[in-house]
Every structure is written in structure tokens, then in C-alpha cells.
Amino acid sequence: MQIKDKRVIVTGAAGGLGMNVSRELLRNGASVIAMIDVEEVAGKEAMNVLNAEFGRNRAVFFHCDVANNAQFDDTFKRAVKTLGGLEILVNNVGVINEDDFGKAIDVNVTAVIRGTLLGIQQMQKDAGGKGGVIVNISSVAGLYSLSQLPVYSATEHAVVSFSRSFALPYHYEKTGVRIMVLCPELSQMSNVKDLEDNLSRDEVIQRYIRRVDSVAHGLVYVIRCAQNGSIWISEDGKPVYEIQLFDTLPQK
């Protein structure tokens, strides 16, 4: 899908990767970005920065706690109404919280599932839509196990599995919505002994990766070129690359 003139929603967009993704999409011609985040002050500042850079009303901010289902539903619908439609959704929101696993699941899993379903409802061809693209941001923690972060690892595995399942032909042939997963690296975290709890994914990425620009560039490539259901890794500041996961169990 070409990004030019497309209407976009990005969750977790107040800073870090979400802010960089929003900027990169506008740089590549997106018509308008709806930025959703629980951090109200930072979100409004990010919106103002992008509008100063790209022109008035190119970015609009919506304050929302995506873990609040009713609030998220209402905010998403208001965002789509403000945009006048939707072609691209980036589910970027996420936290690390090993103590309060309920919160981690609410934000990292439930909100991503809910956002994906809300996006499909707006774009699906079998309900009068034109199709579209959804990119769910997981991490490499969704592809292997992390001894320090078992809850976070479990939630990121859930994002990968849900996205791949919903991208299967059974759904895609009806909806025309491509769903892909982008997994930024977290390679340095295996050496962190005193990782602070309750960090947002953006804070983790900023603190341990510091290559958010390359991740945002990779996301643009994924939107433009990636096949439905594909999984992509961004690491070492290099171009993203696709990996293959087993769809069937190995034969005995």
C-alpha cells in the first residue's frame, strides 16, 4: 500500500517509537495522523511538533487509556470520524510490568486485539470498506523466551499469534485488511539486572535500543511491501527483514 494521502491511527504515539512512526508516515505523504495515548501533555506536545513540521491539522491528538475498553472504543470511533475514514492502523502501545500482570495483559494484549478489531470494522471490504493495513508492534520478546520478563514475553507472543491467526485467508478474503507484525530488537535487555518495572515500550526502546528512526523506516517498508501475515524484525539499525514461523507441527 502506498502511504500518500492515507488516513492513519497510531496508538502509543506521544513519544518514542510512536512519535517517530507518526513523523515518518507524514514524511511519506500520509494525509493525517490520529495520535492516541494516555500521556496527555506529551501527546499534545507531539501533535504540535508534527503540525509545526508538516502543516496545520496534519496530526490530531486523542487522550485515552487504551486499557479502559469503553474509553478506547469511544476514542477510536471519534478518531475515525475526525479523520473521515481509516486506511492504516499502527498498534504500538505497550508496557512492561512483571508485578501487575493484569495491567500488562490489558495494555499489551487486550488493547491490541481490541484496536485490531476496531480497525477491521472500519476498513473491511465485506462491510463496505476498502480494505487497509494494520501493523501490530510486538518485539523479539514475542519470538523467544526472556527469563527476566516472562509476563512481557508472554504478552508479546500473544500479539504475534493473534496477528498471524487473523491474517489467515479465512479472514483476509473477507476483510481485505493486511495484518503484519513488526518486532524491534531488545537484545541488550538480557544483560540488564535491575530493569525498572512498569516501563512503557517506548521507554524501553529509547533506553535500550536508541534506534527508533530505523524502526520507523522499517515500518514504512512493511506497510508498503510486506505480505499479509508476515513477521518482520528490526535490529542493529539495519533494514528490517522477514522471518518465517512454522504453520504446522513437525512430523514425528
Kinemage of the C-alpha trace (Angstrom):
@kinemage 1
@onewidth
@group {chain A} dominant
@subgroup {mainchain}
@vectorlist {calphas} color= white
{ca met a 1} P 0.000 0.000 0.000
{ca gln a 2} L 1.212 3.483 -0.799
{ca ile a 3} L 1.126 5.838 2.189
{ca lys a 4} L 0.436 9.053 0.297
{ca asp a 5} L -2.926 10.619 1.209
{ca lys a 6} L -3.804 7.805 3.628
{ca arg a 7} L -5.507 8.374 6.989
{ca val a 8} L -3.732 6.790 9.939
{ca ile a 9} L -4.249 5.959 13.608
{ca val a 10} L -1.191 5.331 15.811
{ca thr a 11} L -1.604 4.209 19.429
{ca gly a 12} L 1.088 4.919 21.997
{ca ala a 13} L 2.034 7.935 19.878
{ca ala a 14} L 3.017 10.540 22.481
{ca gly a 15} L 6.744 9.825 22.294
{ca gly a 16} L 9.480 7.383 21.417
{ca leu a 17} L 8.684 4.940 18.640
{ca gly a 18} L 5.062 6.077 18.261
{ca met a 19} L 6.117 9.671 17.715
{ca asn a 20} L 8.815 8.622 15.229
{ca val a 21} L 6.372 6.397 13.360
{ca ser a 22} L 3.885 9.275 13.109
{ca arg a 23} L 6.584 11.615 11.791
{ca glu a 24} L 7.842 9.071 9.246
{ca leu a 25} L 4.338 8.382 7.940
{ca leu a 26} L 3.683 12.102 7.493
{ca arg a 27} L 7.065 12.474 5.791
{ca asn a 28} L 5.960 9.781 3.357
{ca gly a 29} L 2.754 11.556 2.484
{ca ala a 30} L 0.122 10.395 4.967
{ca ser a 31} L -2.813 12.787 4.887
{ca val a 32} L -3.424 12.991 8.644
{ca ile a 33} L -2.395 11.064 11.760
{ca ala a 34} L -4.650 10.468 14.774
{ca met a 35} L -2.325 10.013 17.760
{ca ile a 36} L -3.793 8.097 20.715
{ca asp a 37} L -2.022 7.981 24.085
{ca val a 38} L -2.658 8.110 27.830
{ca glu a 39} L 0.094 10.747 28.260
{ca glu a 40} L -1.913 13.894 27.601
{ca val a 41} L 0.740 16.595 27.989
{ca ala a 42} L 3.357 14.721 25.953
{ca gly a 43} L 0.760 13.816 23.349
{ca lys a 44} L -0.322 17.400 22.773
{ca glu a 45} L 3.298 18.489 22.566
{ca ala a 46} L 3.995 15.771 19.991
{ca met a 47} L 0.971 16.854 17.980
{ca asn a 48} L 2.134 20.477 18.000
{ca val a 49} L 5.643 19.469 16.914
{ca leu a 50} L 4.323 17.479 13.967
{ca asn a 51} L 1.897 20.192 12.898
{ca ala a 52} L 4.688 22.768 13.028
{ca glu a 53} L 6.834 20.491 10.890
{ca phe a 54} L 4.280 19.294 8.337
{ca gly a 55} L 1.476 21.853 8.405
{ca arg a 56} L -1.696 22.592 10.331
{ca asn a 57} L -4.071 19.753 11.155
{ca arg a 58} L -1.765 17.016 9.852
{ca ala a 59} L -1.745 15.475 13.330
{ca val a 60} L -4.504 15.364 15.934
{ca phe a 61} L -4.178 14.005 19.461
{ca phe a 62} L -6.721 11.965 21.443
{ca his a 63} L -6.178 11.355 25.147
{ca cys a 64} L -7.154 7.785 26.013
{ca asp a 65} L -6.326 4.937 28.368
{ca val a 66} L -6.468 2.000 25.963
{ca ala a 67} L -6.811 -0.380 28.919
{ca asn a 68} L -10.256 1.141 29.508
{ca asn a 69} L -12.354 -0.734 26.958
{ca ala a 70} L -15.266 1.697 26.794
{ca gln a 71} L -12.949 4.691 26.580
{ca phe a 72} L -10.885 3.081 23.855
{ca asp a 73} L -13.973 2.191 21.806
{ca asp a 74} L -15.279 5.747 22.025
{ca thr a 75} L -11.902 7.351 21.305
{ca phe a 76} L -11.228 5.122 18.310
{ca lys a 77} L -14.612 5.939 16.783
{ca arg a 78} L -14.101 9.666 17.394
{ca ala a 79} L -10.678 9.457 15.778
{ca val a 80} L -12.071 7.757 12.670
{ca lys a 81} L -14.840 10.357 12.449
{ca thr a 82} L -12.298 13.167 12.721
{ca leu a 83} L -10.113 11.584 10.033
{ca gly a 84} L -13.092 10.940 7.794
{ca gly a 85} L -12.088 7.292 7.386
{ca leu a 86} L -9.173 4.968 8.017
{ca glu a 87} L -6.650 3.132 5.840
{ca ile a 88} L -3.702 2.420 8.166
{ca leu a 89} L -3.585 1.437 11.849
{ca val a 90} L -0.413 1.033 13.926
{ca asn a 91} L -0.983 -0.647 17.307
{ca asn a 92} L 2.164 0.495 19.110
{ca val a 93} L 1.011 0.759 22.722
{ca gly a 94} L 2.696 -1.490 25.292
{ca val a 95} L 4.111 -1.639 28.825
{ca ile a 96} L 6.459 -3.800 30.861
{ca asn a 97} L 5.009 -4.693 34.251
{ca glu a 98} L 6.039 -8.033 35.716
{ca asp a 99} L 4.359 -7.366 39.088
{ca asp a 100} L 0.919 -6.367 37.830
{ca phe a 101} L 0.461 -8.926 35.071
{ca gly a 102} L -3.190 -7.913 34.702
{ca lys a 103} L -2.176 -4.443 33.589
{ca ala a 104} L 0.404 -5.855 31.188
{ca ile a 105} L -2.219 -8.120 29.616
{ca asp a 106} L -4.802 -5.306 29.445
{ca val a 107} L -2.430 -2.984 27.597
{ca asn a 108} L -0.234 -5.342 25.593
{ca val a 109} L -2.818 -7.945 24.592
{ca thr a 110} L -6.409 -6.826 25.119
{ca ala a 111} L -5.859 -3.308 23.754
{ca val a 112} L -4.025 -4.631 20.693
{ca ile a 113} L -6.789 -7.141 19.997
{ca arg a 114} L -9.462 -4.507 20.538
{ca gly a 115} L -7.640 -1.980 18.366
{ca thr a 116} L -7.211 -4.547 15.597
{ca leu a 117} L -10.900 -5.479 15.668
{ca leu a 118} L -11.953 -1.820 15.702
{ca gly a 119} L -9.673 -1.134 12.763
{ca ile a 120} L -11.022 -4.083 10.797
{ca gln a 121} L -14.593 -2.929 11.432
{ca gln a 122} L -13.770 0.405 9.818
{ca met a 123} L -11.839 -0.978 6.834
{ca gln a 124} L -13.262 -4.415 5.994
{ca lys a 125} L -14.483 -4.886 2.441
{ca asp a 126} L -17.327 -7.225 3.401
{ca ala a 127} L -18.926 -4.334 5.311
{ca gly a 128} L -18.468 -1.703 2.633
{ca gly a 129} L -14.891 -0.676 3.401
{ca lys a 130} L -11.928 -0.503 1.042
{ca gly a 131} L -9.519 -2.702 2.965
{ca gly a 132} L -6.363 -1.417 4.610
{ca val a 133} L -3.265 -2.213 6.609
{ca ile a 134} L -2.714 -2.948 10.312
{ca val a 135} L 0.775 -3.213 11.790
{ca asn a 136} L 0.951 -4.588 15.322
{ca ile a 137} L 4.180 -3.735 17.140
{ca ser a 138} L 5.476 -6.644 19.198
{ca ser a 139} L 9.163 -7.221 19.961
{ca val a 140} L 11.685 -10.006 19.663
{ca ala a 141} L 10.414 -10.982 23.123
{ca gly a 142} L 7.422 -12.324 21.204
{ca leu a 143} L 9.652 -14.752 19.336
{ca tyr a 144} L 11.717 -16.277 22.137
{ca ser a 145} L 11.683 -16.512 25.946
{ca leu a 146} L 13.126 -13.950 28.359
{ca ser a 147} L 13.893 -15.202 31.858
{ca gln a 148} L 13.720 -11.712 33.336
{ca leu a 149} L 10.442 -10.778 31.658
{ca pro a 150} L 8.149 -13.822 31.469
{ca val a 151} L 4.924 -11.794 31.559
{ca tyr a 152} L 6.112 -9.338 28.934
{ca ser a 153} L 7.376 -12.178 26.767
{ca ala a 154} L 4.010 -13.942 27.042
{ca thr a 155} L 2.087 -10.817 26.008
{ca glu a 156} L 4.325 -10.246 23.003
{ca his a 157} L 3.925 -13.881 21.935
{ca ala a 158} L 0.177 -13.300 22.119
{ca val a 159} L 0.429 -10.303 19.762
{ca val a 160} L 2.388 -12.363 17.233
{ca ser a 161} L -0.008 -15.328 17.389
{ca phe a 162} L -3.177 -13.223 17.245
{ca ser a 163} L -1.903 -11.197 14.308
{ca arg a 164} L -0.869 -14.269 12.323
{ca ser a 165} L -4.173 -16.004 13.030
{ca phe a 166} L -6.262 -13.027 11.965
{ca ala a 167} L -4.183 -12.660 8.809
{ca leu a 168} L -5.102 -16.137 7.555
{ca pro a 169} L -7.116 -16.365 4.295
{ca tyr a 170} L -10.324 -17.182 6.206
{ca his a 171} L -10.352 -13.583 7.467
{ca tyr a 172} L -8.366 -11.757 4.792
{ca glu a 173} L -10.529 -12.917 1.912
{ca lys a 174} L -13.495 -11.278 3.628
{ca thr a 175} L -11.897 -8.132 5.022
{ca gly a 176} L -9.124 -7.193 2.590
{ca val a 177} L -7.148 -5.920 5.591
{ca arg a 178} L -3.480 -6.933 5.695
{ca ile a 179} L -2.111 -7.557 9.200
{ca met a 180} L 1.637 -7.672 9.839
{ca val a 181} L 3.867 -7.745 12.913
{ca leu a 182} L 6.991 -5.642 13.453
{ca cys a 183} L 9.383 -6.801 16.182
{ca pro a 184} L 12.055 -4.315 17.319
{ca glu a 185} L 15.145 -5.763 18.954
{ca leu a 186} L 15.604 -5.894 22.716
{ca ser a 187} L 18.993 -7.565 22.593
{ca gln a 188} L 20.601 -5.540 25.354
{ca met a 189} L 17.890 -6.316 27.884
{ca ser a 190} L 19.258 -9.804 28.589
{ca asn a 191} L 22.142 -8.139 30.436
{ca val a 192} L 20.015 -5.753 32.486
{ca lys a 193} L 19.926 -6.854 36.143
{ca asp a 194} L 17.842 -4.017 37.562
{ca leu a 195} L 15.289 -3.288 34.845
{ca glu a 196} L 12.711 -0.863 36.221
{ca asp a 197} L 9.175 -2.154 36.359
{ca asn a 198} L 6.158 -0.608 34.652
{ca leu a 199} L 8.058 0.937 31.740
{ca ser a 200} L 6.264 1.739 28.524
{ca arg a 201} L 7.574 0.032 25.420
{ca asp a 202} L 8.687 3.433 24.130
{ca glu a 203} L 10.783 3.989 27.266
{ca val a 204} L 12.346 0.543 26.882
{ca ile a 205} L 13.121 1.162 23.226
{ca gln a 206} L 14.598 4.583 23.950
{ca arg a 207} L 16.675 3.286 26.838
{ca tyr a 208} L 17.935 0.024 25.374
{ca ile a 209} L 17.802 0.418 21.621
{ca arg a 210} L 18.147 4.112 20.692
{ca arg a 211} L 17.457 3.315 17.045
{ca val a 212} L 13.816 4.329 16.802
{ca asp a 213} L 14.418 6.048 13.462
{ca ser a 214} L 15.412 2.774 11.813
{ca val a 215} L 12.381 1.008 13.319
{ca ala a 216} L 10.109 3.735 11.918
{ca his a 217} L 11.775 3.426 8.490
{ca gly a 218} L 11.204 -0.321 8.668
{ca leu a 219} L 7.537 0.162 9.445
{ca val a 220} L 7.113 2.259 6.309
{ca tyr a 221} L 8.637 -0.567 4.271
{ca val a 222} L 6.324 -3.111 5.927
{ca ile a 223} L 3.237 -1.038 5.113
{ca arg a 224} L 4.302 -0.619 1.505
{ca cys a 225} L 5.676 -4.038 0.666
{ca ala a 226} L 5.030 -6.747 3.265
{ca gln a 227} L 2.737 -9.668 2.614
{ca asn a 228} L -0.282 -10.270 4.786
{ca gly a 229} L 0.585 -12.216 7.960
{ca ser a 230} L 4.320 -11.642 7.718
{ca ile a 231} L 6.635 -11.000 10.680
{ca trp a 232} L 9.489 -8.536 10.493
{ca ile a 233} L 12.478 -7.840 12.748
{ca ser a 234} L 14.266 -4.525 13.143
{ca glu a 235} L 17.691 -4.689 14.768
{ca asp a 236} L 21.112 -3.021 14.823
{ca gly a 237} L 19.832 -0.035 12.876
{ca lys a 238} L 19.719 -2.179 9.720
{ca pro a 239} L 16.869 -2.659 7.238
{ca val a 240} L 14.031 -4.835 8.500
{ca tyr a 241} L 13.976 -8.473 7.491
{ca glu a 242} L 11.245 -11.099 7.429
{ca ile a 243} L 11.294 -14.341 9.396
{ca gln a 244} L 9.253 -17.489 8.882
{ca leu a 245} L 7.478 -19.378 11.666
{ca phe a 246} L 6.132 -22.900 11.472
{ca asp a 247} L 2.480 -23.184 10.495
{ca thr a 248} L 2.340 -26.902 11.255
{ca leu a 249} L 3.860 -29.236 13.806
{ca pro a 250} L 6.896 -31.209 12.677
{ca gln a 251} L 6.083 -34.770 11.696
{ca lys a 252} L 7.037 -37.485 14.144
